[in-house]
Amino acid sequence: MPHPHRELYHAFIDQGLDTWLARLPEQLARGLDRQRYGDLPAWEKAVAKLPVLPEVREVTLDADTVSVELALSDSQRRQCENLLRKLMPWRKGPYRLGGIHIDTEWRSDWKWQRLAPHLAELRGRRVLDVGGGNGYHAWRMAGAGAAFVLVIDPSPRFYYQFQALRHFIGDADGGRTHFLPVGIEDVPERLAYFDTLFSMGVLYHRPSPLEHLLQLKDTLRPGGELVLETLVVEGDATTVLLPGERYAAMPNVYFLPSSAALCQWLERCGFSNVRVVDEAVTSLDEQRSTEWMTFQSLADFLDPDDQTRTREGYPAPRRAVVIANRPS
């Protein structure tokens, strides 16, 4: 029986990530610990029960919907859909797998459309996606020609969603896309390895945002590019919102700077060529409940009488994408 993480180990060897390779066994054991995550065996079982799929398939990683077209019988399609639903909620997408449309909470393709024109050419680059969820954007990075894409996210549910997607995608990406269930703090210090680094939807969850930015810079090679997306507020370079116990019903939200303040933070942390490439209020069409994410979503977290405010009275979610470089 093949080792379940063989491809990940081989990728780290091929990429020369020897320091990190030595830590993989402990990180995987901790990230996929059945004692810590009671639902993990059910997710693992759902992925393991996915049927053997036909070799002939048409995989599209460079379009808004990450899709895998292949011939499934009606019973196979029902089986696949039932198993994929056991991994709910699906938050990032959309996907189409053998005729099964996974309508995710986020229209992640809209974010990709906004930021993609501003990225350095991804072809041939080594990319780290911090807090990448089930890997939607990572598959798009592979579709754009990245040579090596690593998603890190401490959620084992997202890990098994990624593995389910891998089951459908097979080796259509040339085995260039990988997932490790850890956080940024588990990345070796002063790695200075990645050409492009994405951190999207993470910074506002960090009680020490500048420490997070310094950790991100540490992972980049000199001249490497940071793509940072986070919640912001309107204001000048001195404006920062520190919400109370909850923001838009989320309990673990800390600092929401203005985009000008965020740029100043990045410069203080030693980044150069800092620029805001997109800023917009999140719409109810971009983040919403679906039959694949049946819990409450953005509409439930806004003031029902004033959708420009959260139900706690703060400005409604506004997100900015900032791109910067680690100096050469």
Number of C-alpha atoms within 10 A of each C-alpha: 3 6 7 8 14 9 15 19 17 12 19 19 13 10 13 12 15 11 13 16 16 12 13 18 12 10 18 14 11 15 20 23 14 13 9 10 13 10 13 18 12 13 22 19 13 20 22 15 11 18 15 10 15 10 10 9 17 12 20 19 23 15 11 18 21 23 24 22 17 17 15 15 10 9 9 16 17 13 15 21 18 13 20 23 16 15 21 18 20 25 23 23 24 20 21 18 20 21 15 16 15 23 21 24 26 22 19 19 19 12 16 15 11 13 16 14 10 15 13 14 13 18 14 13 20 21 26 26 23 22 23 24 28 27 28 24 24 26 26 22 26 25 19 18 19 23 19 25 28 23 28 25 23 22 19 23 24 26 26 24 24 21 20 23 22 19 16 24 22 17 12 17 19 10 17 21 24 23 25 20 23 23 16 19 10 14 17 15 14 14 17 17 19 23 24 25 26 22 21 22 16 19 23 21 18 14 13 12 18 16 13 20 20 16 19 25 27 19 24 25 20 16 17 23 25 26 20 23 23 22 26 28 24 16 14 13 15 11 16 20 16 12 17 12 12 15 22 23 17 10 12 14 21 21 19 25 25 23 27 19 20 26 22 17 17 24 15 13 17 15 22 18 13 17 15 17 15 16 18 12 15 15 14 14 12 15 18 21 21 18 14 19 20 14 13 13 18 20 18 16 19 23 17 12 8 11 15 16 17 22 21 17 14 18 19 25 22 18 21 22 23 22 26 22 25 24 15 8
